Amino acid sequence: MEIATFGIRAWRILSMIAVFGASIYSYSLFGADVGVHFDASGKPDEFMTKSDVFYILVALILINNVLLVAFGRQLLKLPSHMLPIPNQAEWSLEREKLNEHLQNWVYCLVALINTFIAMTVWALATVNNEFKYKIKDFEGLFYVVIASLLIVIISLPIRLMIKPQIEEQS
């Protein structure tokens, strides 16, 4: 196992712990109504019930951690010639390495989404409880999310453009 594979798997597990911890923390802090949209002055102007927020959160977690991982497992079962990848002939000879890259990419995407769900839920809980944080303190979170998702999404095609080193079997 490569160090990158270990790091991504560890991040995925830690992100699952973080998203469940943030969910429990947030649920304990939310009032009956949770502000989900804020006006220009930072005051909530649209609300959802605590249970609706929780059910949406559970759905996002399940979609991310079950369906996306299941999609990744099915992706590994596709024949090499059906995958839309650069250097297809070379990668078909190194299917084990290709599978590792595909699985790492899916796990990295899952870990990233878990991390962002945890950060968003934590931000929502802190803003709704009049801590020292205000909604303007979290303006940059959107840009961090978009930039990180773009980096992860384009990392796999860039990595697959690099031809694998074919090992000679003796």
Buried (B, 14 or more C-beta within 10 A) or exposed (E): EEEEBEEBBEBBEBBBEBBEEBBEBBBEBBEEBBBBEBEEEEEBEEBBEBEEBBEEBEEBBEEBBEEBBEEBEEBBEEEBEEBEBEBBEBBBEBEEBBBBBBBBBBBBBBBBBBBBBBBBBBBBBBBBEEEEBBBEBBEEEEEEBEEBBEEBEEBBEEBBEEEBEEEEEE
